[in-house]
Amino acid sequence: MVYTITVEDTTEQAMSFINFIKTLAHDYNFLRIEPIQETNILSKEQEIELDRRFEYVLQNPTEGKSWEEVECMLLKK
């Protein structure tokens, strides 16, 4: 059985826990620590902006262009 534990290393306490687990991993061969490479992480500001834009689209559904229109325009260039 494999378990996955996710710890965000944003606090001193979290980093302390991660370092403790790394120390244990040296002594126990069944324990591994592998950082997850998250490539699509958005900052809080980006999340807020995307939420704002999404809300705008919901409130103004007739503005803008459909994907088909945009795709056609892009493929012509």
Order of alpha helices (4+ residues) and beta strands (2+ residues): alpha-alpha-alpha
